[in-house]
Amino acid sequence: MTSPRFYFLHSYYFAPAREEDTLAVTDYYGPFTSAVRVGNLFGTQFHPEKSHHWGIQLLRNFAELA
């Protein structure tokens, strides 16, 4: 089984004020924060494509957090 893959369409990224809020890091021409969590709020630097099973699974995972 291959690892899930997601893509980024631009070179912008956010840098969280607190390193402990980083949930995931992506290495693409250098590491950057690609997902954050602050309390019960989650954010990603990418959007999952619901047309692909990895995107559907990621959305299910978020839905199950509630």
Secondary structure, 3 states (H helix, E strand, C coil): CCCCCCCCCCCCCCCCCCHHHEEEEEECCCEEEEEEEECCEEEECCCCCCCCHHHHHHHHHHHCCC
